[in-house]
Amino acid sequence: MNITDVKKRIVLTGGPGGVKTTAVDLIRREFSGKIATVPEAATMIFNGGIARSNNNHVLKTQQTAIFNLQNI
């Protein structure tokens, strides 16, 4: 296997207003079509209709779902 064949993953994380979207836009322009981006996992889950909860069992289930989505 050639090193250039290996897929690399970069994760950008931070709070609201942390310039993540701006950074991704700059990276996307620099590598013009050579990268793929995916939506942030928690946003996908909560915008998909799953309600936020303070129940510990529900929180653990939600965190597991987020981890599994990120781990694809």
CHARMM internal coordinates of N, CA and C (Angstrom, degrees):
IC EDIT
DIST 1 N 1 CA 1.4443
DIST 1 CA 1 C 1.5264
ANGL 1 N 1 CA 1 C 108.52
DIST 1 C 2 N 1.3010
ANGL 1 CA 1 C 2 N 115.31
DIHE 1 N 1 CA 1 C 2 N 132.78
DIST 2 N 2 CA 1.4561
ANGL 1 C 2 N 2 CA 122.20
DIHE 1 CA 1 C 2 N 2 CA 177.98
DIST 2 CA 2 C 1.5228
ANGL 2 N 2 CA 2 C 109.68
DIHE 1 C 2 N 2 CA 2 C -82.90
DIST 2 C 3 N 1.3167
ANGL 2 CA 2 C 3 N 117.42
DIHE 2 N 2 CA 2 C 3 N 142.47
DIST 3 N 3 CA 1.4710
ANGL 2 C 3 N 3 CA 121.28
DIHE 2 CA 2 C 3 N 3 CA -178.98
DIST 3 CA 3 C 1.5261
ANGL 3 N 3 CA 3 C 111.44
DIHE 2 C 3 N 3 CA 3 C -59.25
DIST 3 C 4 N 1.3131
ANGL 3 CA 3 C 4 N 117.80
DIHE 3 N 3 CA 3 C 4 N -29.05
DIST 4 N 4 CA 1.4694
ANGL 3 C 4 N 4 CA 120.33
DIHE 3 CA 3 C 4 N 4 CA 179.65
DIST 4 CA 4 C 1.5168
ANGL 4 N 4 CA 4 C 111.89
DIHE 3 C 4 N 4 CA 4 C -74.18
DIST 4 C 5 N 1.3392
ANGL 4 CA 4 C 5 N 117.90
DIHE 4 N 4 CA 4 C 5 N -13.68
DIST 5 N 5 CA 1.4607
ANGL 4 C 5 N 5 CA 121.91
DIHE 4 CA 4 C 5 N 5 CA 178.37
DIST 5 CA 5 C 1.5287
ANGL 5 N 5 CA 5 C 112.60
DIHE 4 C 5 N 5 CA 5 C -85.48
DIST 5 C 6 N 1.3127
ANGL 5 CA 5 C 6 N 117.08
DIHE 5 N 5 CA 5 C 6 N -11.02
DIST 6 N 6 CA 1.4526
ANGL 5 C 6 N 6 CA 121.46
DIHE 5 CA 5 C 6 N 6 CA -177.67
DIST 6 CA 6 C 1.5263
ANGL 6 N 6 CA 6 C 109.91
DIHE 5 C 6 N 6 CA 6 C -78.77
DIST 6 C 7 N 1.3304
ANGL 6 CA 6 C 7 N 116.00
DIHE 6 N 6 CA 6 C 7 N 128.75
DIST 7 N 7 CA 1.4526
ANGL 6 C 7 N 7 CA 119.60
DIHE 6 CA 6 C 7 N 7 CA 177.26
DIST 7 CA 7 C 1.5175
ANGL 7 N 7 CA 7 C 108.94
DIHE 6 C 7 N 7 CA 7 C -79.95
DIST 7 C 8 N 1.2950
ANGL 7 CA 7 C 8 N 115.70
DIHE 7 N 7 CA 7 C 8 N 135.30
DIST 8 N 8 CA 1.4580
ANGL 7 C 8 N 8 CA 121.12
DIHE 7 CA 7 C 8 N 8 CA 178.85
DIST 8 CA 8 C 1.5101
ANGL 8 N 8 CA 8 C 108.46
DIHE 7 C 8 N 8 CA 8 C -112.08
DIST 8 C 9 N 1.3251
ANGL 8 CA 8 C 9 N 116.10
DIHE 8 N 8 CA 8 C 9 N 145.73
DIST 9 N 9 CA 1.4573
ANGL 8 C 9 N 9 CA 121.48
DIHE 8 CA 8 C 9 N 9 CA 178.08
DIST 9 CA 9 C 1.5206
ANGL 9 N 9 CA 9 C 108.59
DIHE 8 C 9 N 9 CA 9 C -118.51
DIST 9 C 10 N 1.3039
ANGL 9 CA 9 C 10 N 114.66
DIHE 9 N 9 CA 9 C 10 N 134.39
DIST 10 N 10 CA 1.4590
ANGL 9 C 10 N 10 CA 121.24
DIHE 9 CA 9 C 10 N 10 CA 175.02
DIST 10 CA 10 C 1.5156
ANGL 10 N 10 CA 10 C 106.56
DIHE 9 C 10 N 10 CA 10 C -123.15
DIST 10 C 11 N 1.3111
ANGL 10 CA 10 C 11 N 116.10
DIHE 10 N 10 CA 10 C 11 N 130.34
DIST 11 N 11 CA 1.4594
ANGL 10 C 11 N 11 CA 120.97
DIHE 10 CA 10 C 11 N 11 CA 179.91
DIST 11 CA 11 C 1.5207
ANGL 11 N 11 CA 11 C 108.14
DIHE 10 C 11 N 11 CA 11 C -113.12
DIST 11 C 12 N 1.3165
ANGL 11 CA 11 C 12 N 115.29
DIHE 11 N 11 CA 11 C 12 N 127.40
DIST 12 N 12 CA 1.4611
ANGL 11 C 12 N 12 CA 120.81
DIHE 11 CA 11 C 12 N 12 CA 174.16
DIST 12 CA 12 C 1.5131
ANGL 12 N 12 CA 12 C 107.26
DIHE 11 C 12 N 12 CA 12 C -104.82
DIST 12 C 13 N 1.3114
ANGL 12 CA 12 C 13 N 116.96
DIHE 12 N 12 CA 12 C 13 N 129.37
DIST 13 N 13 CA 1.4536
ANGL 12 C 13 N 13 CA 120.96
DIHE 12 CA 12 C 13 N 13 CA -178.98
DIST 13 CA 13 C 1.5163
ANGL 13 N 13 CA 13 C 109.79
DIHE 12 C 13 N 13 CA 13 C -136.48
DIST 13 C 14 N 1.3056
ANGL 13 CA 13 C 14 N 115.48
DIHE 13 N 13 CA 13 C 14 N 154.48
DIST 14 N 14 CA 1.4551
ANGL 13 C 14 N 14 CA 120.46
DIHE 13 CA 13 C 14 N 14 CA 179.02
DIST 14 CA 14 C 1.5134
ANGL 14 N 14 CA 14 C 109.91
DIHE 13 C 14 N 14 CA 14 C 159.77
DIST 14 C 15 N 1.2846
ANGL 14 CA 14 C 15 N 115.49
DIHE 14 N 14 CA 14 C 15 N 169.12
DIST 15 N 15 CA 1.4530
ANGL 14 C 15 N 15 CA 121.26
DIHE 14 CA 14 C 15 N 15 CA -178.05
DIST 15 CA 15 C 1.5172
ANGL 15 N 15 CA 15 C 112.35
DIHE 14 C 15 N 15 CA 15 C -75.05
DIST 15 C 16 N 1.3354
ANGL 15 CA 15 C 16 N 115.45
DIHE 15 N 15 CA 15 C 16 N 176.11
DIST 16 N 16 CA 1.4604
ANGL 15 C 16 N 16 CA 120.00
DIHE 15 CA 15 C 16 N 16 CA 177.09
DIST 16 CA 16 C 1.5293
ANGL 16 N 16 CA 16 C 110.30
DIHE 15 C 16 N 16 CA 16 C -58.15
DIST 16 C 17 N 1.3136
ANGL 16 CA 16 C 17 N 116.18
DIHE 16 N 16 CA 16 C 17 N 137.67
DIST 17 N 17 CA 1.4549
ANGL 16 C 17 N 17 CA 120.60
DIHE 16 CA 16 C 17 N 17 CA 179.86
DIST 17 CA 17 C 1.5166
ANGL 17 N 17 CA 17 C 113.24
DIHE 16 C 17 N 17 CA 17 C 78.29
DIST 17 C 18 N 1.3287
ANGL 17 CA 17 C 18 N 116.86
DIHE 17 N 17 CA 17 C 18 N 14.66
DIST 18 N 18 CA 1.4638
ANGL 17 C 18 N 18 CA 121.51
DIHE 17 CA 17 C 18 N 18 CA -177.73
DIST 18 CA 18 C 1.5136
ANGL 18 N 18 CA 18 C 114.31
DIHE 17 C 18 N 18 CA 18 C -85.03
DIST 18 C 19 N 1.3034
ANGL 18 CA 18 C 19 N 118.79
DIHE 18 N 18 CA 18 C 19 N 8.52
DIST 19 N 19 CA 1.4712
ANGL 18 C 19 N 19 CA 125.69
DIHE 18 CA 18 C 19 N 19 CA 175.32
DIST 19 CA 19 C 1.5315
ANGL 19 N 19 CA 19 C 112.90
DIHE 18 C 19 N 19 CA 19 C 71.66
DIST 19 C 20 N 1.3202
ANGL 19 CA 19 C 20 N 117.18
DIHE 19 N 19 CA 19 C 20 N 21.74
DIST 20 N 20 CA 1.4697
ANGL 19 C 20 N 20 CA 120.45
DIHE 19 CA 19 C 20 N 20 CA 179.32
DIST 20 CA 20 C 1.5224
ANGL 20 N 20 CA 20 C 111.24
DIHE 19 C 20 N 20 CA 20 C -65.21
DIST 20 C 21 N 1.3231
ANGL 20 CA 20 C 21 N 117.04
DIHE 20 N 20 CA 20 C 21 N -46.97
DIST 21 N 21 CA 1.4669
ANGL 20 C 21 N 21 CA 120.87
DIHE 20 CA 20 C 21 N 21 CA -178.07
DIST 21 CA 21 C 1.5178
ANGL 21 N 21 CA 21 C 110.36
DIHE 20 C 21 N 21 CA 21 C -63.45
DIST 21 C 22 N 1.3152
ANGL 21 CA 21 C 22 N 117.51
DIHE 21 N 21 CA 21 C 22 N -41.19
DIST 22 N 22 CA 1.4672
ANGL 21 C 22 N 22 CA 121.10
DIHE 21 CA 21 C 22 N 22 CA 177.85
DIST 22 CA 22 C 1.5214
ANGL 22 N 22 CA 22 C 110.33
DIHE 21 C 22 N 22 CA 22 C -62.45
DIST 22 C 23 N 1.3251
ANGL 22 CA 22 C 23 N 116.82
DIHE 22 N 22 CA 22 C 23 N -43.37
DIST 23 N 23 CA 1.4711
ANGL 22 C 23 N 23 CA 120.74
DIHE 22 CA 22 C 23 N 23 CA 179.31
DIST 23 CA 23 C 1.5256
ANGL 23 N 23 CA 23 C 110.82
DIHE 22 C 23 N 23 CA 23 C -61.96
DIST 23 C 24 N 1.3267
ANGL 23 CA 23 C 24 N 116.76
DIHE 23 N 23 CA 23 C 24 N -43.96
DIST 24 N 24 CA 1.4741
ANGL 23 C 24 N 24 CA 120.11
DIHE 23 CA 23 C 24 N 24 CA 179.57
DIST 24 CA 24 C 1.5213
ANGL 24 N 24 CA 24 C 110.41
DIHE 23 C 24 N 24 CA 24 C -63.11
DIST 24 C 25 N 1.3286
ANGL 24 CA 24 C 25 N 117.32
DIHE 24 N 24 CA 24 C 25 N -41.69
DIST 25 N 25 CA 1.4637
ANGL 24 C 25 N 25 CA 120.04
DIHE 24 CA 24 C 25 N 25 CA 178.48
DIST 25 CA 25 C 1.5287
ANGL 25 N 25 CA 25 C 111.62
DIHE 24 C 25 N 25 CA 25 C -60.94
DIST 25 C 26 N 1.3293
ANGL 25 CA 25 C 26 N 116.89
DIHE 25 N 25 CA 25 C 26 N -42.20
DIST 26 N 26 CA 1.4678
ANGL 25 C 26 N 26 CA 120.63
DIHE 25 CA 25 C 26 N 26 CA 178.18
DIST 26 CA 26 C 1.5298
ANGL 26 N 26 CA 26 C 111.53
DIHE 25 C 26 N 26 CA 26 C -65.40
DIST 26 C 27 N 1.3277
ANGL 26 CA 26 C 27 N 116.08
DIHE 26 N 26 CA 26 C 27 N -43.08
DIST 27 N 27 CA 1.4739
ANGL 26 C 27 N 27 CA 120.37
DIHE 26 CA 26 C 27 N 27 CA 178.79
DIST 27 CA 27 C 1.5226
ANGL 27 N 27 CA 27 C 110.33
DIHE 26 C 27 N 27 CA 27 C -64.05
DIST 27 C 28 N 1.3241
ANGL 27 CA 27 C 28 N 116.90
DIHE 27 N 27 CA 27 C 28 N -43.29
DIST 28 N 28 CA 1.4661
ANGL 27 C 28 N 28 CA 121.48
DIHE 27 CA 27 C 28 N 28 CA 179.89
DIST 28 CA 28 C 1.5329
ANGL 28 N 28 CA 28 C 110.22
DIHE 27 C 28 N 28 CA 28 C -59.35
DIST 28 C 29 N 1.3266
ANGL 28 CA 28 C 29 N 117.07
DIHE 28 N 28 CA 28 C 29 N -43.81
DIST 29 N 29 CA 1.4739
ANGL 28 C 29 N 29 CA 120.35
DIHE 28 CA 28 C 29 N 29 CA 178.76
DIST 29 CA 29 C 1.5252
ANGL 29 N 29 CA 29 C 111.14
DIHE 28 C 29 N 29 CA 29 C -64.72
DIST 29 C 30 N 1.3181
ANGL 29 CA 29 C 30 N 116.60
DIHE 29 N 29 CA 29 C 30 N -41.29
DIST 30 N 30 CA 1.4672
ANGL 29 C 30 N 30 CA 120.64
DIHE 29 CA 29 C 30 N 30 CA -177.64
DIST 30 CA 30 C 1.5294
ANGL 30 N 30 CA 30 C 111.67
DIHE 29 C 30 N 30 CA 30 C -63.96
DIST 30 C 31 N 1.3271
ANGL 30 CA 30 C 31 N 117.37
DIHE 30 N 30 CA 30 C 31 N -38.71
DIST 31 N 31 CA 1.4589
ANGL 30 C 31 N 31 CA 121.19
DIHE 30 CA 30 C 31 N 31 CA -176.43
DIST 31 CA 31 C 1.5218
ANGL 31 N 31 CA 31 C 112.96
DIHE 30 C 31 N 31 CA 31 C -101.07
DIST 31 C 32 N 1.2921
ANGL 31 CA 31 C 32 N 117.48
DIHE 31 N 31 CA 31 C 32 N 8.84
DIST 32 N 32 CA 1.4700
ANGL 31 C 32 N 32 CA 127.33
DIHE 31 CA 31 C 32 N 32 CA 175.56
DIST 32 CA 32 C 1.5381
ANGL 32 N 32 CA 32 C 115.32
DIHE 31 C 32 N 32 CA 32 C 17.66
DIST 32 C 33 N 1.3111
ANGL 32 CA 32 C 33 N 114.77
DIHE 32 N 32 CA 32 C 33 N 81.99
DIST 33 N 33 CA 1.4594
ANGL 32 C 33 N 33 CA 120.25
DIHE 32 CA 32 C 33 N 33 CA 173.18
DIST 33 CA 33 C 1.5151
ANGL 33 N 33 CA 33 C 115.40
DIHE 32 C 33 N 33 CA 33 C 85.46
DIST 33 C 34 N 1.3070
ANGL 33 CA 33 C 34 N 118.59
DIHE 33 N 33 CA 33 C 34 N -0.14
DIST 34 N 34 CA 1.4633
ANGL 33 C 34 N 34 CA 120.78
DIHE 33 CA 33 C 34 N 34 CA -178.11
DIST 34 CA 34 C 1.5214
ANGL 34 N 34 CA 34 C 112.69
DIHE 33 C 34 N 34 CA 34 C -95.10
DIST 34 C 35 N 1.3240
ANGL 34 CA 34 C 35 N 117.04
DIHE 34 N 34 CA 34 C 35 N 2.37
DIST 35 N 35 CA 1.4632
ANGL 34 C 35 N 35 CA 120.01
DIHE 34 CA 34 C 35 N 35 CA 178.76
DIST 35 CA 35 C 1.5229
ANGL 35 N 35 CA 35 C 109.62
DIHE 34 C 35 N 35 CA 35 C -128.61
DIST 35 C 36 N 1.2946
ANGL 35 CA 35 C 36 N 114.93
DIHE 35 N 35 CA 35 C 36 N 157.43
DIST 36 N 36 CA 1.4667
ANGL 35 C 36 N 36 CA 121.56
DIHE 35 CA 35 C 36 N 36 CA 174.88
DIST 36 CA 36 C 1.5228
ANGL 36 N 36 CA 36 C 107.12
DIHE 35 C 36 N 36 CA 36 C -121.04
DIST 36 C 37 N 1.3058
ANGL 36 CA 36 C 37 N 116.00
DIHE 36 N 36 CA 36 C 37 N 143.24
DIST 37 N 37 CA 1.4571
ANGL 36 C 37 N 37 CA 120.19
DIHE 36 CA 36 C 37 N 37 CA 176.82
DIST 37 CA 37 C 1.5198
ANGL 37 N 37 CA 37 C 108.94
DIHE 36 C 37 N 37 CA 37 C -119.22
DIST 37 C 38 N 1.3091
ANGL 37 CA 37 C 38 N 115.69
DIHE 37 N 37 CA 37 C 38 N 150.68
DIST 38 N 38 CA 1.4575
ANGL 37 C 38 N 38 CA 121.65
DIHE 37 CA 37 C 38 N 38 CA 177.17
DIST 38 CA 38 C 1.5166
ANGL 38 N 38 CA 38 C 108.67
DIHE 37 C 38 N 38 CA 38 C -127.84
DIST 38 C 39 N 1.3197
ANGL 38 CA 38 C 39 N 116.94
DIHE 38 N 38 CA 38 C 39 N 151.02
DIST 39 N 39 CA 1.4702
ANGL 38 C 39 N 39 CA 119.06
DIHE 38 CA 38 C 39 N 39 CA 178.53
DIST 39 CA 39 C 1.5238
ANGL 39 N 39 CA 39 C 111.04
DIHE 38 C 39 N 39 CA 39 C -63.80
DIST 39 C 40 N 1.2934
ANGL 39 CA 39 C 40 N 115.00
DIHE 39 N 39 CA 39 C 40 N 157.26
DIST 40 N 40 CA 1.4574
ANGL 39 C 40 N 40 CA 121.10
DIHE 39 CA 39 C 40 N 40 CA 177.32
DIST 40 CA 40 C 1.5214
ANGL 40 N 40 CA 40 C 108.74
DIHE 39 C 40 N 40 CA 40 C -65.65
DIST 40 C 41 N 1.3215
ANGL 40 CA 40 C 41 N 117.03
DIHE 40 N 40 CA 40 C 41 N 133.62
DIST 41 N 41 CA 1.4635
ANGL 40 C 41 N 41 CA 122.55
DIHE 40 CA 40 C 41 N 41 CA -169.54
DIST 41 CA 41 C 1.5277
ANGL 41 N 41 CA 41 C 113.86
DIHE 40 C 41 N 41 CA 41 C -61.91
DIST 41 C 42 N 1.3286
ANGL 41 CA 41 C 42 N 117.92
DIHE 41 N 41 CA 41 C 42 N -46.14
DIST 42 N 42 CA 1.4708
ANGL 41 C 42 N 42 CA 119.65
DIHE 41 CA 41 C 42 N 42 CA -178.08
DIST 42 CA 42 C 1.5222
ANGL 42 N 42 CA 42 C 110.60
DIHE 41 C 42 N 42 CA 42 C -63.68
DIST 42 C 43 N 1.3280
ANGL 42 CA 42 C 43 N 116.74
DIHE 42 N 42 CA 42 C 43 N -38.90
DIST 43 N 43 CA 1.4634
ANGL 42 C 43 N 43 CA 120.22
DIHE 42 CA 42 C 43 N 43 CA 177.96
DIST 43 CA 43 C 1.5262
ANGL 43 N 43 CA 43 C 110.10
DIHE 42 C 43 N 43 CA 43 C -61.63
DIST 43 C 44 N 1.3236
ANGL 43 CA 43 C 44 N 117.40
DIHE 43 N 43 CA 43 C 44 N -42.09
DIST 44 N 44 CA 1.4687
ANGL 43 C 44 N 44 CA 120.67
DIHE 43 CA 43 C 44 N 44 CA 179.09
DIST 44 CA 44 C 1.5233
ANGL 44 N 44 CA 44 C 110.50
DIHE 43 C 44 N 44 CA 44 C -60.62
DIST 44 C 45 N 1.3211
ANGL 44 CA 44 C 45 N 116.99
DIHE 44 N 44 CA 44 C 45 N -43.67
DIST 45 N 45 CA 1.4617
ANGL 44 C 45 N 45 CA 120.92
DIHE 44 CA 44 C 45 N 45 CA -176.78
DIST 45 CA 45 C 1.5282
ANGL 45 N 45 CA 45 C 111.16
DIHE 44 C 45 N 45 CA 45 C -68.23
DIST 45 C 46 N 1.3238
ANGL 45 CA 45 C 46 N 116.48
DIHE 45 N 45 CA 45 C 46 N -47.99
DIST 46 N 46 CA 1.4664
ANGL 45 C 46 N 46 CA 118.74
DIHE 45 CA 45 C 46 N 46 CA -176.39
DIST 46 CA 46 C 1.5263
ANGL 46 N 46 CA 46 C 112.36
DIHE 45 C 46 N 46 CA 46 C -75.20
DIST 46 C 47 N 1.3279
ANGL 46 CA 46 C 47 N 118.06
DIHE 46 N 46 CA 46 C 47 N -30.88
DIST 47 N 47 CA 1.4692
ANGL 46 C 47 N 47 CA 119.78
DIHE 46 CA 46 C 47 N 47 CA 175.08
DIST 47 CA 47 C 1.5236
ANGL 47 N 47 CA 47 C 111.29
DIHE 46 C 47 N 47 CA 47 C -76.75
DIST 47 C 48 N 1.3274
ANGL 47 CA 47 C 48 N 116.56
DIHE 47 N 47 CA 47 C 48 N -14.61
DIST 48 N 48 CA 1.4545
ANGL 47 C 48 N 48 CA 121.22
DIHE 47 CA 47 C 48 N 48 CA 179.60
DIST 48 CA 48 C 1.5193
ANGL 48 N 48 CA 48 C 113.40
DIHE 47 C 48 N 48 CA 48 C -84.40
DIST 48 C 49 N 1.3324
ANGL 48 CA 48 C 49 N 117.07
DIHE 48 N 48 CA 48 C 49 N 3.01
DIST 49 N 49 CA 1.4534
ANGL 48 C 49 N 49 CA 119.71
DIHE 48 CA 48 C 49 N 49 CA 174.71
DIST 49 CA 49 C 1.5155
ANGL 49 N 49 CA 49 C 115.45
DIHE 48 C 49 N 49 CA 49 C 110.33
DIST 49 C 50 N 1.3140
ANGL 49 CA 49 C 50 N 118.18
DIHE 49 N 49 CA 49 C 50 N -4.19
DIST 50 N 50 CA 1.4624
ANGL 49 C 50 N 50 CA 119.77
DIHE 49 CA 49 C 50 N 50 CA 177.68
DIST 50 CA 50 C 1.5269
ANGL 50 N 50 CA 50 C 108.09
DIHE 49 C 50 N 50 CA 50 C -81.06
DIST 50 C 51 N 1.3133
ANGL 50 CA 50 C 51 N 116.34
DIHE 50 N 50 CA 50 C 51 N 125.86
DIST 51 N 51 CA 1.4624
ANGL 50 C 51 N 51 CA 121.27
DIHE 50 CA 50 C 51 N 51 CA -177.12
DIST 51 CA 51 C 1.5244
ANGL 51 N 51 CA 51 C 110.61
DIHE 50 C 51 N 51 CA 51 C -80.26
DIST 51 C 52 N 1.3077
ANGL 51 CA 51 C 52 N 116.02
DIHE 51 N 51 CA 51 C 52 N 144.62
DIST 52 N 52 CA 1.4635
ANGL 51 C 52 N 52 CA 121.02
DIHE 51 CA 51 C 52 N 52 CA 174.14
DIST 52 CA 52 C 1.5255
ANGL 52 N 52 CA 52 C 108.85
DIHE 51 C 52 N 52 CA 52 C -70.10
DIST 52 C 53 N 1.3275
ANGL 52 CA 52 C 53 N 116.32
DIHE 52 N 52 CA 52 C 53 N 152.64
DIST 53 N 53 CA 1.4532
ANGL 52 C 53 N 53 CA 120.26
DIHE 52 CA 52 C 53 N 53 CA -176.02
DIST 53 CA 53 C 1.5256
ANGL 53 N 53 CA 53 C 110.12
DIHE 52 C 53 N 53 CA 53 C -147.80
DIST 53 C 54 N 1.3175
ANGL 53 CA 53 C 54 N 115.77
DIHE 53 N 53 CA 53 C 54 N 155.50
DIST 54 N 54 CA 1.4654
ANGL 53 C 54 N 54 CA 121.28
DIHE 53 CA 53 C 54 N 54 CA 173.37
DIST 54 CA 54 C 1.5228
ANGL 54 N 54 CA 54 C 111.72
DIHE 53 C 54 N 54 CA 54 C -102.38
DIST 54 C 55 N 1.3237
ANGL 54 CA 54 C 55 N 117.05
DIHE 54 N 54 CA 54 C 55 N -1.91
DIST 55 N 55 CA 1.4557
ANGL 54 C 55 N 55 CA 122.37
DIHE 54 CA 54 C 55 N 55 CA 179.23
DIST 55 CA 55 C 1.5313
ANGL 55 N 55 CA 55 C 108.73
DIHE 54 C 55 N 55 CA 55 C -70.43
DIST 55 C 56 N 1.3301
ANGL 55 CA 55 C 56 N 117.28
DIHE 55 N 55 CA 55 C 56 N 126.15
DIST 56 N 56 CA 1.4654
ANGL 55 C 56 N 56 CA 121.16
DIHE 55 CA 55 C 56 N 56 CA -175.90
DIST 56 CA 56 C 1.5228
ANGL 56 N 56 CA 56 C 113.30
DIHE 55 C 56 N 56 CA 56 C -58.02
DIST 56 C 57 N 1.3254
ANGL 56 CA 56 C 57 N 118.05
DIHE 56 N 56 CA 56 C 57 N -40.39
DIST 57 N 57 CA 1.4686
ANGL 56 C 57 N 57 CA 120.62
DIHE 56 CA 56 C 57 N 57 CA 179.58
DIST 57 CA 57 C 1.5261
ANGL 57 N 57 CA 57 C 110.47
DIHE 56 C 57 N 57 CA 57 C -65.52
DIST 57 C 58 N 1.3209
ANGL 57 CA 57 C 58 N 116.43
DIHE 57 N 57 CA 57 C 58 N -42.87
DIST 58 N 58 CA 1.4731
ANGL 57 C 58 N 58 CA 120.74
DIHE 57 CA 57 C 58 N 58 CA 179.42
DIST 58 CA 58 C 1.5289
ANGL 58 N 58 CA 58 C 109.92
DIHE 57 C 58 N 58 CA 58 C -66.54
DIST 58 C 59 N 1.3324
ANGL 58 CA 58 C 59 N 116.81
DIHE 58 N 58 CA 58 C 59 N -42.34
DIST 59 N 59 CA 1.4695
ANGL 58 C 59 N 59 CA 120.27
DIHE 58 CA 58 C 59 N 59 CA 178.49
DIST 59 CA 59 C 1.5245
ANGL 59 N 59 CA 59 C 111.41
DIHE 58 C 59 N 59 CA 59 C -58.86
DIST 59 C 60 N 1.3273
ANGL 59 CA 59 C 60 N 116.37
DIHE 59 N 59 CA 59 C 60 N -44.16
DIST 60 N 60 CA 1.4658
ANGL 59 C 60 N 60 CA 119.97
DIHE 59 CA 59 C 60 N 60 CA 179.51
DIST 60 CA 60 C 1.5288
ANGL 60 N 60 CA 60 C 110.83
DIHE 59 C 60 N 60 CA 60 C -62.83
DIST 60 C 61 N 1.3156
ANGL 60 CA 60 C 61 N 116.05
DIHE 60 N 60 CA 60 C 61 N -40.95
DIST 61 N 61 CA 1.4666
ANGL 60 C 61 N 61 CA 120.30
DIHE 60 CA 60 C 61 N 61 CA 178.58
DIST 61 CA 61 C 1.5213
ANGL 61 N 61 CA 61 C 110.74
DIHE 60 C 61 N 61 CA 61 C -64.27
DIST 61 C 62 N 1.3351
ANGL 61 CA 61 C 62 N 116.87
DIHE 61 N 61 CA 61 C 62 N -42.63
DIST 62 N 62 CA 1.4615
ANGL 61 C 62 N 62 CA 120.97
DIHE 61 CA 61 C 62 N 62 CA 178.58
DIST 62 CA 62 C 1.5239
ANGL 62 N 62 CA 62 C 110.97
DIHE 61 C 62 N 62 CA 62 C -64.33
DIST 62 C 63 N 1.3237
ANGL 62 CA 62 C 63 N 117.22
DIHE 62 N 62 CA 62 C 63 N -43.66
DIST 63 N 63 CA 1.4602
ANGL 62 C 63 N 63 CA 120.74
DIHE 62 CA 62 C 63 N 63 CA 178.95
DIST 63 CA 63 C 1.5214
ANGL 63 N 63 CA 63 C 111.57
DIHE 62 C 63 N 63 CA 63 C -63.28
DIST 63 C 64 N 1.3218
ANGL 63 CA 63 C 64 N 116.55
DIHE 63 N 63 CA 63 C 64 N -37.36
DIST 64 N 64 CA 1.4704
ANGL 63 C 64 N 64 CA 120.61
DIHE 63 CA 63 C 64 N 64 CA 176.71
DIST 64 CA 64 C 1.5191
ANGL 64 N 64 CA 64 C 110.34
DIHE 63 C 64 N 64 CA 64 C -64.62
DIST 64 C 65 N 1.3283
ANGL 64 CA 64 C 65 N 116.80
DIHE 64 N 64 CA 64 C 65 N -42.43
DIST 65 N 65 CA 1.4656
ANGL 64 C 65 N 65 CA 120.95
DIHE 64 CA 64 C 65 N 65 CA 178.77
DIST 65 CA 65 C 1.5286
ANGL 65 N 65 CA 65 C 111.01
DIHE 64 C 65 N 65 CA 65 C -62.50
DIST 65 C 66 N 1.3350
ANGL 65 CA 65 C 66 N 116.60
DIHE 65 N 65 CA 65 C 66 N -43.44
DIST 66 N 66 CA 1.4585
ANGL 65 C 66 N 66 CA 121.08
DIHE 65 CA 65 C 66 N 66 CA 178.65
DIST 66 CA 66 C 1.5243
ANGL 66 N 66 CA 66 C 109.81
DIHE 65 C 66 N 66 CA 66 C -62.58
DIST 66 C 67 N 1.3239
ANGL 66 CA 66 C 67 N 117.68
DIHE 66 N 66 CA 66 C 67 N -46.18
DIST 67 N 67 CA 1.4725
ANGL 66 C 67 N 67 CA 121.06
DIHE 66 CA 66 C 67 N 67 CA 178.72
DIST 67 CA 67 C 1.5287
ANGL 67 N 67 CA 67 C 110.65
DIHE 66 C 67 N 67 CA 67 C -59.18
DIST 67 C 68 N 1.3305
ANGL 67 CA 67 C 68 N 116.92
DIHE 67 N 67 CA 67 C 68 N -46.88
DIST 68 N 68 CA 1.4563
ANGL 67 C 68 N 68 CA 120.24
DIHE 67 CA 67 C 68 N 68 CA -178.40
DIST 68 CA 68 C 1.5227
ANGL 68 N 68 CA 68 C 111.92
DIHE 67 C 68 N 68 CA 68 C -63.31
DIST 68 C 69 N 1.3078
ANGL 68 CA 68 C 69 N 117.26
DIHE 68 N 68 CA 68 C 69 N -37.60
DIST 69 N 69 CA 1.4687
ANGL 68 C 69 N 69 CA 120.76
DIHE 68 CA 68 C 69 N 69 CA 177.88
DIST 69 CA 69 C 1.5214
ANGL 69 N 69 CA 69 C 110.60
DIHE 68 C 69 N 69 CA 69 C -66.96
DIST 69 C 70 N 1.3134
ANGL 69 CA 69 C 70 N 117.51
DIHE 69 N 69 CA 69 C 70 N -40.56
DIST 70 N 70 CA 1.4622
ANGL 69 C 70 N 70 CA 121.22
DIHE 69 CA 69 C 70 N 70 CA 179.28
DIST 70 CA 70 C 1.5259
ANGL 70 N 70 CA 70 C 111.85
DIHE 69 C 70 N 70 CA 70 C -70.05
DIST 70 C 71 N 1.2950
ANGL 70 CA 70 C 71 N 116.93
DIHE 70 N 70 CA 70 C 71 N -25.70
DIST 71 N 71 CA 1.4597
ANGL 70 C 71 N 71 CA 122.77
DIHE 70 CA 70 C 71 N 71 CA -173.56
DIST 71 CA 71 C 1.5300
ANGL 71 N 71 CA 71 C 113.25
DIHE 70 C 71 N 71 CA 71 C -87.60
DIST 71 C 72 N 1.3050
ANGL 71 CA 71 C 72 N 117.20
DIHE 71 N 71 CA 71 C 72 N 3.79
DIST 72 N 72 CA 1.4928
ANGL 71 C 72 N 72 CA 120.45
DIHE 71 CA 71 C 72 N 72 CA -178.56
DIST 72 CA 72 C 1.5009
ANGL 72 N 72 CA 72 C 110.23
DIHE 71 C 72 N 72 CA 72 C -69.10
END
COOR INIT
IC SEED 1 N 1 CA 1 C
IC BUILD
